[in-house]
């Protein structure tokens, strides 16, 4: 079987009940203030935004979401690398080995102190807010806590990005699934793969800026398209 690397975006998890960002029912359209909750400079300067951000995370459908057919199909591909822009952990829960899932934007279930780096759980911070603490601080140093996700205005983890670039360069088939390919540097991995000789296949409901690099563009629903595609790859196609 060819070496496969997949880049997945928000559209990968919509069948699991987690809304995307830019679609008609996406978070950008439903809540104009959402961007403030995930913008680092605003978050760090405004305690009320931090409180609202914790409560927003507590209401996320990701807490109860289950992997869908597309997650499970990718997990069945032996030795595939999964590069994901999602923070929901569904690839790992579907069976993809954690060491082969590169979370470009972090993980929403972990929390980190922005001062000393101490880590904890998001659930603990949310529970403190619900118990009356308007702005839970780090127990160790009193610093500001945030989820271990990459907010707007933050840089991606350099080691994770380097590993993602290597996975894009070394694969024979590069799948871009459920991503608008508008957010950099994640989107540029498509070009990295194409220029390294990989066959690029894009599965997304809307056109992307990188469709011209793809050998195949699939616009049908991800829940059916990805399992069929993975079956073909497993059969050597």
N, C-alpha and C positions, 0 to 999 in steps of 0.2 A: 504494500500500500504506500502511496506517496506521503511525504512528510507534510503535515497540515498545520497551519497556524490560523487561528480565528480571532478576529477583532470584533467584539460585541458591544452594542450600545443599548440605549434605553428600550428600543423596540424589541429587544430580545426578551424582556421581562413583562411586556404588556399582557401576554396571555396568562401570566401568573397574577394579574390584578394590580400591577404596579404601573401607574401612568407614566407616559414619557414626558418630555419637556416642551417640545416644539410642535407636537401634533395638535389637531383641533381640540382635543380634550386634555391637552398637556398642561403642566403646572404653570407655564408662563402665561397662558391664556386664562386660567381659572383664578390665579392669585397674582396680581401685578406686584405685590410686595414680596413675593417669594424670593426674588433675586437678592433682596437685602439680607435675608436670613442666611444666605450662603456666600456672602461677600466678606472676605476676611477683614478688610479695613473697617467696615461698618460693624461687623460682629465684635471686633476687639474694642471698639470705642463706645458701644451702646449696650449697657446692661439689660435694657428691655428687649433689645433684639436677641440677646443671648437667651433670655427666658423664653421668648417666642420660638426661637430656633429649637430649643430642647423639647418644647411642647409639640412642635411640628414633627420632630423626629419620633416622638412618642406615638403620634397618630399615623405613622407610616404603615401602609399595608404590607411592607416588607417583613414585619414581625411575624405575620401568619402566612405569608406567601409560600407556595410550594413550587419546586421546579416544574417547568412545562416540558412538552415533547421535544422542543428544540434544545433545551438544556440537556436533556437525557441523550439526545442523538449525538451531540458533540462529545458527551462523556464517554460514549461508546467507541469513539475513534482512538485507537491505541497511540500513545505517545504524542498526541496533539498538544500544542501550546494554545492556551486561551489567554488572550489579552482583553481585558474588559474595562469599559468605562463605567460599569455599574458598581454600586457599593452594597449590593443586597446579599452577596454570598451564595447565590443560587447555583452557580456553576459547581462549587464545592459540594453543596448538598445533593446535587444531581449525580455526583460520583467522579467528577474531574479531580485528579489529585491536586491537593492544595499547592504542592511545590511546582505545579505546571500551570497555575492560574496566576496571572500577573494583574493585580488590581491597580490600574493606573490612577484611579481617583480615590483609593483607600477603601475603608470598610466602615459602614455606619454603626456597627455594633460595638466598636471599641472607642474609647475616649482617651484623650491625651492632654497633658498639661502643656500649655504653650511656653511656660517658663522653664520648668525642670525636666520635661519629657516623661514624667511618670505616666504610666498607662493604667486604665481601669475599664469599666464597662459603661456603655451609654445608658443602659438600664438603670444603673446606680444613680447617675446624674439626673435622669428624668424623675426617678423616685424622690430625689431630694427636692426638686422643683415642686412636685405634686404635694409634698409634705409641708411646703411653705417657704422653702429657701428660694428667693427670687433669682439668685445668681450663684449657683454652687461653684465654689473655688476648690483648688487642689488641696487635699488634706496635708500634703507634705510641705508645700511652700506658699500656699495661698494664691498661686497664679491662676490665670484664666484657663478654664477647661473648654475643650471643643471636641467634637467627634473626630475620629481619625480618618477624616475625609479631606480631599483637596478642595478647598473653597476657591471661588474666584479671587484672583490676586495672589494666590499661593503657587509656588513652583511644584511640579511633580517630583516625586522621589527619584533622584538621579539613578540609583541602582535599578529600580524597577523599569524606568524608561530605557536604560541601557540594555537590560535583558529583553525588553519588548522589541527593540531595534534588532537585536541579534536573532530573535525568533522570526522576525519578518524577513531578514536577510537569508536565513538558512532553510526556509521552507520551499517546497515545490508547489504547493497550492496555498493561496492566501484567501481566506473567506472574510468578508466584511459584512456583518449581519446586524440589522436593526440600528444602524447608526447613520446620521445625516452627513457624517464626515465633514462637519463644519468647525469642529473644535480641534485646535492644534495644541500640542504636537501629535496627538493620537491619529488624526486624519492622515498625516504625512507618512504614516507607516505603510499605507497602500502604495505610495510611490516607491518607498524603500523596497518593498517586496517585488513590485513590477520591474524595477531597475536591476534587481538581483536575479531576474529570470523566472520568478514564480508566475504561475497562472493565477489571475485574480478573478474572483467571483464575488459579486456584490448582491446581497439580498436585502432589499429595502423598499418600502412602499412608495417613497418619493425619489425623484432623481437626486444624485449627489454630484459634487464637483469632480469626482474621480471616476465617473462612469466610463469615460473615454479610455481609461487604462484597463478596463475589465474585459476579460474574454467572454464573460457572460454576466448579464444583469437580470436579476429575478425580482419581479415586482409583486408576486403572489404572496399571500399571508405566510409569515415566518413559521407558524406552527405546523404547516404542511410542507412547505418548501424545504426547510432545513432537514427534517427526517428523511425526505426523499433524496436530497443531495448527499447526505451522509451514507445512506444505503448504497448509492452509486459509488462513492469513494471506497467504501469497504469492499465492494465487489471489484475494485481495481479500475473503475472508470474515471 
